[in-house]
Amino acid sequence: MSKKSSFGQQTTMIGRRRFMGLVGGSAALLAAPRIASAQAYPDRPVRAIVTFAPGGTADVYARLACQYLSEKLGQRFVVENIAGATGNRGTVQAARSTPDGYTILFALSTHAVNASVFSNIPYDPIADFVAINLSVSSTHVVSVNPSVPVKDAKELVAYLKARSNQNYAHGGVGTQAHLLAERFRVTQKLDIVGVPFPGAGPAVQAVVGNHVPIGWSTMASAGPMISGRQLNALAVTGKTRSKLLPDVPTMIEQGFPEIQGDTWVGVMAPKGTPDSVVTVINTAISEFLQQPAAQQRLAEVGFDVVNKGPAEFSRILVEETGFWKKIVEETGVKVE
């Protein structure tokens, strides 16, 4: 393997230093031999659409996975960030792309939510796509700027009830972080307003800069800032504590059992993409996710490996759509 990855030129979207921090030490992830050159697919670069801004959950995973795919399959998998409308802008472009395997979608779990949140979306999140691999999940974390004098979720409730018209940051209307925060607002009767950003990365930076004092985001986005003490973590929303922050209790442990849910990232393609292409991509991603070095690197940035193939991913997508639809109805989150 050459010392310079063919995908190295694609790092400018999030800045070379940050990208290298995410994939640094990942050379072992690229050690697998390339598939034989006689293989028909891929024979040119592949467009990998990420529907949120650089530095967010889907973007972090996509860049790690695409680096591996580029080396494994011998063609560049080029990450393209198309943010906006809680993922709808990029998802529409993916849905309308030629189903030949040269456009794939790194879908955040908002894919299972948007049909409930938005009155009209110009695609069907299930029927217009082929599921390839449900790859990773990441718990959400409630964090605050260090200037906010609270240590846990119960203290946060007391802090907010003593104040009016407070704000929290989230990565977009209808994201799981937003829905969980709104469920928290409704159940605890809080006077707090969500401030949307075009992805978890920008939302986290707003809390770090104290432009917004409170943030709800994925561990994959907020974890490095928490580790660097630029943010204080109050709670996680998984069923169990995060391995990345073992001392931070869950919302369930703190007496808020209804505040539970994770974000996931999965790979999809437009409906009609050949089964042979789906098999090639799923096999390569599955191999990537099974490598101990990959699992360690993903854990370091806040991901748990899921690695479910097309059939299981399709089934889970239907279940997730129903689960989040119920929360959308409870919270009243809607975009006309």
C-alpha positions as a Markdown table, in Angstrom:
| # | Residue | x | y | z |
|---|---|---|---|---|
| 1 | Met | 0.0 | 0.0 | 0.0 |
| 2 | Ser | 1.3 | 3.4 | -0.8 |
| 3 | Lys | 2.0 | 5.8 | 2.0 |
| 4 | Lys | -0.5 | 8.4 | 0.7 |
| 5 | Ser | -4.2 | 7.3 | 0.5 |
| 6 | Ser | -6.0 | 8.2 | -2.7 |
| 7 | Phe | -8.6 | 9.6 | -0.5 |
| 8 | Gly | -6.3 | 12.0 | 1.2 |
| 9 | Gln | -7.2 | 14.8 | -1.2 |
| 10 | Gln | -10.7 | 14.9 | 0.2 |
| 11 | Thr | -9.8 | 16.1 | 3.7 |
| 12 | Thr | -10.2 | 19.8 | 3.1 |
| 13 | Met | -13.9 | 19.9 | 3.8 |
| 14 | Ile | -13.3 | 19.6 | 7.6 |
| 15 | Gly | -9.8 | 20.8 | 7.7 |
| 16 | Arg | -6.7 | 18.6 | 7.4 |
| 17 | Arg | -5.8 | 18.8 | 11.0 |
| 18 | Arg | -9.2 | 17.7 | 12.3 |
| 19 | Phe | -9.5 | 15.0 | 9.7 |
| 20 | Met | -6.1 | 13.6 | 10.5 |
| 21 | Gly | -7.1 | 13.7 | 14.2 |
| 22 | Leu | -10.1 | 11.5 | 13.3 |
| 23 | Val | -8.3 | 9.0 | 11.1 |
| 24 | Gly | -4.9 | 9.3 | 12.6 |
| 25 | Gly | -3.5 | 5.9 | 13.4 |
| 26 | Ser | -5.9 | 4.4 | 10.9 |
| 27 | Ala | -3.3 | 2.9 | 8.6 |
| 28 | Ala | -4.1 | -0.5 | 10.0 |
| 29 | Leu | -7.7 | -0.1 | 8.8 |
| 30 | Leu | -6.5 | 0.1 | 5.2 |
| 31 | Ala | -4.3 | -3.0 | 5.3 |
| 32 | Ala | -6.8 | -5.2 | 3.5 |
| 33 | Pro | -5.9 | -6.1 | -0.1 |
| 34 | Arg | -7.8 | -4.5 | -2.9 |
| 35 | Ile | -10.4 | -6.5 | -4.7 |
| 36 | Ala | -9.1 | -7.9 | -8.0 |
| 37 | Ser | -8.9 | -5.3 | -10.8 |
| 38 | Ala | -11.0 | -7.4 | -13.1 |
| 39 | Gln | -14.0 | -6.6 | -11.0 |
| 40 | Ala | -16.5 | -4.5 | -13.0 |
| 41 | Tyr | -17.5 | -2.3 | -10.0 |
| 42 | Pro | -16.3 | 0.3 | -9.3 |
| 43 | Asp | -14.4 | 1.5 | -12.4 |
| 44 | Arg | -14.6 | 5.2 | -11.6 |
| 45 | Pro | -14.9 | 7.4 | -8.4 |
| 46 | Val | -18.0 | 7.0 | -6.3 |
| 47 | Arg | -19.9 | 10.0 | -4.9 |
| 48 | Ala | -20.7 | 9.5 | -1.2 |
| 49 | Ile | -23.4 | 12.0 | -0.1 |
| 50 | Val | -23.5 | 13.1 | 3.6 |
| 51 | Thr | -26.6 | 15.1 | 4.4 |
| 52 | Phe | -25.1 | 17.2 | 7.2 |
| 53 | Ala | -22.3 | 19.6 | 7.7 |
| 54 | Pro | -18.6 | 18.6 | 8.1 |
| 55 | Gly | -17.7 | 17.4 | 11.6 |
| 56 | Gly | -21.1 | 15.9 | 12.4 |
| 57 | Thr | -21.9 | 12.3 | 13.2 |
| 58 | Ala | -22.6 | 11.1 | 9.7 |
| 59 | Asp | -19.6 | 13.0 | 8.3 |
| 60 | Val | -17.2 | 11.6 | 10.8 |
| 61 | Tyr | -18.2 | 8.0 | 10.1 |
| 62 | Ala | -18.4 | 8.5 | 6.3 |
| 63 | Arg | -14.8 | 9.8 | 6.1 |
| 64 | Leu | -13.4 | 6.9 | 8.0 |
| 65 | Ala | -15.5 | 4.4 | 6.0 |
| 66 | Cys | -14.7 | 6.0 | 2.6 |
| 67 | Gln | -11.0 | 6.0 | 3.3 |
| 68 | Tyr | -11.3 | 2.2 | 3.7 |
| 69 | Leu | -13.6 | 1.7 | 0.7 |
| 70 | Ser | -11.2 | 3.8 | -1.5 |
| 71 | Glu | -8.3 | 1.5 | -0.6 |
| 72 | Lys | -10.3 | -1.7 | -0.6 |
| 73 | Leu | -12.1 | -1.2 | -3.9 |
| 74 | Gly | -9.4 | 0.7 | -5.8 |
| 75 | Gln | -11.5 | 3.8 | -6.6 |
| 76 | Arg | -12.0 | 7.0 | -4.7 |
| 77 | Phe | -15.2 | 7.3 | -2.6 |
| 78 | Val | -15.5 | 11.0 | -2.5 |
| 79 | Val | -17.5 | 12.5 | 0.5 |
| 80 | Glu | -19.8 | 15.4 | -0.5 |
| 81 | Asn | -21.5 | 17.3 | 2.2 |
| 82 | Ile | -25.0 | 18.5 | 1.1 |
| 83 | Ala | -26.5 | 20.0 | 4.3 |
| 84 | Gly | -29.8 | 21.6 | 4.8 |
| 85 | Ala | -33.4 | 20.9 | 5.8 |
| 86 | Thr | -32.4 | 18.3 | 8.4 |
| 87 | Gly | -30.9 | 16.1 | 5.7 |
| 88 | Asn | -33.6 | 16.4 | 3.1 |
| 89 | Arg | -31.6 | 18.4 | 0.7 |
| 90 | Gly | -28.9 | 15.8 | 0.3 |
| 91 | Thr | -31.3 | 12.9 | 0.5 |
| 92 | Val | -33.3 | 14.2 | -2.4 |
| 93 | Gln | -30.2 | 14.4 | -4.5 |
| 94 | Ala | -29.3 | 10.9 | -3.6 |
| 95 | Ala | -32.8 | 9.6 | -4.4 |
| 96 | Arg | -32.8 | 11.3 | -7.8 |
| 97 | Ser | -29.3 | 10.0 | -8.8 |
| 98 | Thr | -28.8 | 7.3 | -11.4 |
| 99 | Pro | -29.0 | 3.9 | -9.6 |
| 100 | Asp | -25.8 | 2.6 | -10.9 |
| 101 | Gly | -23.7 | 2.4 | -7.7 |
| 102 | Tyr | -21.8 | 5.6 | -8.3 |
| 103 | Thr | -23.9 | 7.6 | -5.8 |
| 104 | Ile | -24.3 | 6.3 | -2.3 |
| 105 | Leu | -25.9 | 7.9 | 0.8 |
| 106 | Phe | -24.5 | 8.0 | 4.3 |
| 107 | Ala | -27.8 | 8.4 | 6.0 |
| 108 | Leu | -28.2 | 9.7 | 9.5 |
| 109 | Ser | -31.1 | 8.3 | 11.6 |
| 110 | Thr | -33.1 | 11.4 | 10.7 |
| 111 | His | -33.8 | 9.4 | 7.6 |
| 112 | Ala | -36.4 | 7.5 | 9.7 |
| 113 | Val | -37.8 | 10.7 | 11.2 |
| 114 | Asn | -38.2 | 13.3 | 8.4 |
| 115 | Ala | -41.4 | 11.9 | 6.9 |
| 116 | Ser | -43.1 | 12.5 | 10.3 |
| 117 | Val | -41.5 | 15.9 | 10.9 |
| 118 | Phe | -42.0 | 17.5 | 7.4 |
| 119 | Ser | -45.4 | 17.9 | 5.9 |
| 120 | Asn | -44.1 | 17.2 | 2.4 |
| 121 | Ile | -40.8 | 15.6 | 1.4 |
| 122 | Pro | -40.2 | 14.8 | -2.2 |
| 123 | Tyr | -39.0 | 11.2 | -1.6 |
| 124 | Asp | -40.1 | 8.1 | 0.2 |
| 125 | Pro | -37.4 | 7.2 | 2.8 |
| 126 | Ile | -38.1 | 3.5 | 2.5 |
| 127 | Ala | -39.4 | 2.9 | -1.0 |
| 128 | Asp | -36.9 | 5.2 | -2.9 |
| 129 | Phe | -33.8 | 3.6 | -1.4 |
| 130 | Val | -32.0 | 0.3 | -1.1 |
| 131 | Ala | -30.6 | -0.4 | 2.3 |
| 132 | Ile | -26.9 | -1.6 | 2.2 |
| 133 | Asn | -25.4 | -1.5 | 5.7 |
| 134 | Leu | -26.6 | -0.2 | 9.1 |
| 135 | Ser | -23.1 | 0.6 | 10.3 |
| 136 | Val | -22.8 | 2.4 | 13.6 |
| 137 | Ser | -24.7 | 4.0 | 16.4 |
| 138 | Ser | -23.9 | 6.8 | 18.8 |
| 139 | Thr | -25.6 | 7.8 | 22.0 |
| 140 | His | -26.7 | 11.4 | 22.6 |
| 141 | Val | -25.1 | 13.5 | 25.3 |
| 142 | Val | -26.5 | 16.5 | 27.1 |
| 143 | Ser | -23.7 | 18.9 | 27.7 |
| 144 | Val | -23.2 | 22.5 | 28.8 |
| 145 | Asn | -20.6 | 25.2 | 28.5 |
| 146 | Pro | -18.4 | 25.1 | 31.6 |
| 147 | Ser | -19.8 | 28.5 | 32.7 |
| 148 | Val | -23.2 | 26.8 | 33.4 |
| 149 | Pro | -23.1 | 25.8 | 37.1 |
| 150 | Val | -24.8 | 22.4 | 36.9 |
| 151 | Lys | -23.4 | 18.9 | 37.2 |
| 152 | Asp | -26.2 | 16.6 | 36.1 |
| 153 | Ala | -29.6 | 16.5 | 34.5 |
| 154 | Lys | -31.6 | 17.1 | 37.7 |
| 155 | Glu | -29.5 | 20.2 | 38.4 |
| 156 | Leu | -30.1 | 21.3 | 34.8 |
| 157 | Val | -33.9 | 21.1 | 35.4 |
| 158 | Ala | -33.6 | 23.2 | 38.5 |
| 159 | Tyr | -31.4 | 25.7 | 36.7 |
| 160 | Leu | -33.8 | 26.1 | 33.8 |
| 161 | Lys | -36.9 | 26.3 | 36.0 |
| 162 | Ala | -35.3 | 29.2 | 37.9 |
| 163 | Arg | -34.8 | 31.0 | 34.5 |
| 164 | Ser | -37.0 | 31.9 | 31.6 |
| 165 | Asn | -36.4 | 31.8 | 27.8 |
| 166 | Gln | -33.2 | 29.8 | 27.8 |
| 167 | Asn | -31.8 | 28.2 | 24.7 |
| 168 | Tyr | -30.2 | 24.9 | 23.7 |
| 169 | Ala | -28.4 | 24.0 | 20.5 |
| 170 | His | -29.1 | 21.0 | 18.3 |
| 171 | Gly | -28.1 | 19.8 | 14.9 |
| 172 | Gly | -31.3 | 20.4 | 13.0 |
| 173 | Val | -35.1 | 20.3 | 13.3 |
| 174 | Gly | -36.2 | 16.7 | 13.6 |
| 175 | Thr | -32.9 | 15.2 | 14.5 |
| 176 | Gln | -33.0 | 12.7 | 17.3 |
| 177 | Ala | -31.2 | 15.1 | 19.6 |
| 178 | His | -33.8 | 17.8 | 18.9 |
| 179 | Leu | -36.7 | 15.4 | 19.5 |
| 180 | Leu | -35.2 | 14.1 | 22.8 |
| 181 | Ala | -34.6 | 17.6 | 23.9 |
| 182 | Glu | -38.2 | 18.6 | 23.1 |
| 183 | Arg | -39.5 | 15.5 | 25.0 |
| 184 | Phe | -37.4 | 16.7 | 27.9 |
| 185 | Arg | -38.8 | 20.2 | 27.6 |
| 186 | Val | -42.4 | 18.9 | 27.5 |
| 187 | Thr | -42.2 | 16.3 | 30.3 |
| 188 | Gln | -40.3 | 18.7 | 32.6 |
| 189 | Lys | -42.4 | 21.8 | 31.6 |
| 190 | Leu | -39.3 | 23.9 | 30.8 |
| 191 | Asp | -39.2 | 27.3 | 29.3 |
| 192 | Ile | -36.5 | 26.6 | 26.8 |
| 193 | Val | -36.1 | 27.1 | 23.0 |
| 194 | Gly | -34.1 | 25.0 | 20.6 |
| 195 | Val | -31.6 | 26.7 | 18.3 |
| 196 | Pro | -31.1 | 24.6 | 15.1 |
| 197 | Phe | -27.7 | 24.4 | 13.3 |
| 198 | Pro | -26.9 | 22.6 | 10.0 |
| 199 | Gly | -25.4 | 19.6 | 11.8 |
| 200 | Ala | -24.1 | 18.4 | 15.1 |
| 201 | Gly | -20.6 | 19.8 | 14.5 |
| 202 | Pro | -21.7 | 23.4 | 14.3 |
| 203 | Ala | -24.1 | 22.9 | 17.2 |
| 204 | Val | -21.3 | 21.6 | 19.4 |
| 205 | Gln | -19.1 | 24.5 | 18.5 |
| 206 | Ala | -21.9 | 27.0 | 19.4 |
| 207 | Val | -21.9 | 25.5 | 23.0 |
| 208 | Val | -18.1 | 25.5 | 23.2 |
| 209 | Gly | -18.1 | 29.2 | 22.2 |
| 210 | Asn | -20.9 | 29.9 | 24.8 |
| 211 | His | -23.1 | 31.3 | 22.0 |
| 212 | Val | -25.7 | 28.8 | 23.3 |
| 213 | Pro | -25.1 | 27.5 | 26.8 |
| 214 | Ile | -26.7 | 24.0 | 26.5 |
| 215 | Gly | -26.3 | 21.4 | 23.8 |
| 216 | Trp | -28.0 | 18.1 | 22.8 |
| 217 | Ser | -25.8 | 16.2 | 20.3 |
| 218 | Thr | -24.3 | 12.8 | 19.5 |
| 219 | Met | -21.3 | 11.5 | 21.4 |
| 220 | Ala | -19.4 | 11.2 | 18.1 |
| 221 | Ser | -19.7 | 15.0 | 17.7 |
| 222 | Ala | -19.4 | 16.2 | 21.3 |
| 223 | Gly | -17.0 | 13.5 | 22.7 |
| 224 | Pro | -13.7 | 15.2 | 21.8 |
| 225 | Met | -14.9 | 18.5 | 23.3 |
| 226 | Ile | -15.9 | 16.8 | 26.5 |
| 227 | Ser | -12.7 | 14.9 | 26.7 |
| 228 | Gly | -10.8 | 18.3 | 26.2 |
| 229 | Arg | -12.9 | 19.8 | 29.0 |
| 230 | Gln | -14.4 | 22.4 | 26.6 |
| 231 | Leu | -17.8 | 21.0 | 27.5 |
| 232 | Asn | -19.2 | 19.4 | 30.6 |
| 233 | Ala | -21.3 | 16.3 | 30.1 |
| 234 | Leu | -24.4 | 15.9 | 32.2 |
| 235 | Ala | -26.1 | 12.7 | 30.9 |
| 236 | Val | -26.2 | 10.3 | 28.0 |
| 237 | Thr | -29.4 | 9.0 | 26.4 |
| 238 | Gly | -28.4 | 5.4 | 25.8 |
| 239 | Lys | -29.8 | 2.5 | 27.8 |
| 240 | Thr | -26.4 | 2.0 | 29.3 |
| 241 | Arg | -23.5 | 4.3 | 30.0 |
| 242 | Ser | -21.1 | 5.2 | 27.2 |
| 243 | Lys | -17.7 | 3.5 | 27.2 |
| 244 | Leu | -16.3 | 6.8 | 26.2 |
| 245 | Leu | -17.7 | 8.5 | 29.3 |
| 246 | Pro | -18.2 | 5.8 | 31.9 |
| 247 | Asp | -18.6 | 8.3 | 34.8 |
| 248 | Val | -21.5 | 10.1 | 33.1 |
| 249 | Pro | -24.9 | 8.5 | 34.1 |
| 250 | Thr | -27.8 | 7.9 | 31.7 |
| 251 | Met | -31.0 | 9.9 | 31.7 |
| 252 | Ile | -32.7 | 6.7 | 32.9 |
| 253 | Glu | -30.4 | 6.5 | 35.9 |
| 254 | Gln | -31.2 | 10.1 | 36.8 |
| 255 | Gly | -34.9 | 9.6 | 36.8 |
| 256 | Phe | -35.9 | 10.5 | 33.2 |
| 257 | Pro | -36.7 | 7.0 | 31.7 |
| 258 | Glu | -38.6 | 8.6 | 28.7 |
| 259 | Ile | -35.4 | 10.3 | 27.5 |
| 260 | Gln | -33.8 | 7.4 | 25.7 |
| 261 | Gly | -32.7 | 7.0 | 22.1 |
| 262 | Asp | -29.6 | 6.7 | 19.9 |
| 263 | Thr | -28.5 | 8.0 | 16.5 |
| 264 | Trp | -27.2 | 5.7 | 13.8 |
| 265 | Val | -25.5 | 6.0 | 10.5 |
| 266 | Gly | -26.3 | 3.6 | 7.6 |
| 267 | Val | -25.3 | 3.3 | 4.0 |
| 268 | Met | -28.0 | 3.4 | 1.3 |
| 269 | Ala | -28.3 | 3.8 | -2.5 |
| 270 | Pro | -31.1 | 4.9 | -4.9 |
| 271 | Lys | -33.8 | 2.3 | -5.6 |
| 272 | Gly | -32.8 | 0.2 | -8.5 |
| 273 | Thr | -29.1 | 0.0 | -7.7 |
| 274 | Pro | -28.0 | -3.5 | -8.8 |
| 275 | Asp | -27.9 | -6.3 | -6.1 |
| 276 | Ser | -24.3 | -7.0 | -7.2 |
| 277 | Val | -23.2 | -3.5 | -6.3 |
| 278 | Val | -25.1 | -3.6 | -2.9 |
| 279 | Thr | -23.2 | -6.9 | -2.2 |
| 280 | Val | -19.8 | -5.4 | -3.0 |
| 281 | Ile | -20.3 | -2.3 | -0.8 |
| 282 | Asn | -21.9 | -4.2 | 2.1 |
| 283 | Thr | -19.1 | -6.8 | 2.1 |
| 284 | Ala | -16.4 | -4.1 | 2.1 |
| 285 | Ile | -18.1 | -2.1 | 4.9 |
| 286 | Ser | -18.8 | -5.2 | 6.9 |
| 287 | Glu | -15.1 | -6.2 | 6.7 |
| 288 | Phe | -14.1 | -2.7 | 7.8 |
| 289 | Leu | -16.4 | -2.8 | 10.8 |
| 290 | Gln | -15.1 | -6.3 | 11.9 |
| 291 | Gln | -11.5 | -5.2 | 12.1 |
| 292 | Pro | -10.3 | -4.7 | 15.7 |
| 293 | Ala | -8.4 | -1.6 | 14.7 |
| 294 | Ala | -11.5 | -0.1 | 13.1 |
| 295 | Gln | -13.7 | -0.9 | 16.1 |
| 296 | Gln | -11.1 | 0.7 | 18.4 |
| 297 | Arg | -10.9 | 3.9 | 16.3 |
| 298 | Leu | -14.7 | 4.1 | 16.0 |
| 299 | Ala | -15.1 | 3.7 | 19.8 |
| 300 | Glu | -12.5 | 6.5 | 20.3 |
| 301 | Val | -14.8 | 8.9 | 18.5 |
| 302 | Gly | -18.0 | 7.7 | 20.2 |
| 303 | Phe | -19.4 | 5.0 | 17.9 |
| 304 | Asp | -20.7 | 1.5 | 18.7 |
| 305 | Val | -20.5 | -0.9 | 15.8 |
| 306 | Val | -23.8 | -2.3 | 14.6 |
| 307 | Asn | -23.0 | -3.9 | 11.1 |
| 308 | Lys | -26.3 | -5.1 | 9.9 |
| 309 | Gly | -26.7 | -6.1 | 6.2 |
| 310 | Pro | -29.5 | -5.1 | 3.8 |
| 311 | Ala | -32.3 | -7.3 | 5.0 |
| 312 | Glu | -31.8 | -6.5 | 8.7 |
| 313 | Phe | -31.2 | -2.8 | 8.0 |
| 314 | Ser | -34.5 | -2.6 | 6.0 |
| 315 | Arg | -36.4 | -4.2 | 9.0 |
| 316 | Ile | -34.9 | -1.8 | 11.5 |
| 317 | Leu | -35.6 | 1.2 | 9.4 |
| 318 | Val | -39.3 | 0.4 | 9.5 |
| 319 | Glu | -39.2 | 0.0 | 13.3 |
| 320 | Glu | -37.2 | 3.2 | 13.8 |
| 321 | Thr | -39.7 | 5.1 | 11.6 |
| 322 | Gly | -42.5 | 4.0 | 13.9 |
| 323 | Phe | -40.6 | 4.7 | 17.1 |
| 324 | Trp | -39.7 | 8.3 | 16.2 |
| 325 | Lys | -43.1 | 9.0 | 14.7 |
| 326 | Lys | -44.6 | 8.5 | 18.2 |
| 327 | Ile | -42.1 | 11.0 | 19.7 |
| 328 | Val | -42.8 | 13.5 | 16.9 |
| 329 | Glu | -46.5 | 13.3 | 17.7 |
| 330 | Glu | -45.9 | 13.7 | 21.5 |
| 331 | Thr | -43.6 | 16.8 | 21.1 |
| 332 | Gly | -45.5 | 18.5 | 18.3 |
| 333 | Val | -42.3 | 19.1 | 16.3 |
| 334 | Lys | -43.3 | 19.9 | 12.8 |
| 335 | Val | -42.0 | 21.7 | 9.7 |
| 336 | Glu | -44.6 | 23.0 | 7.2 |
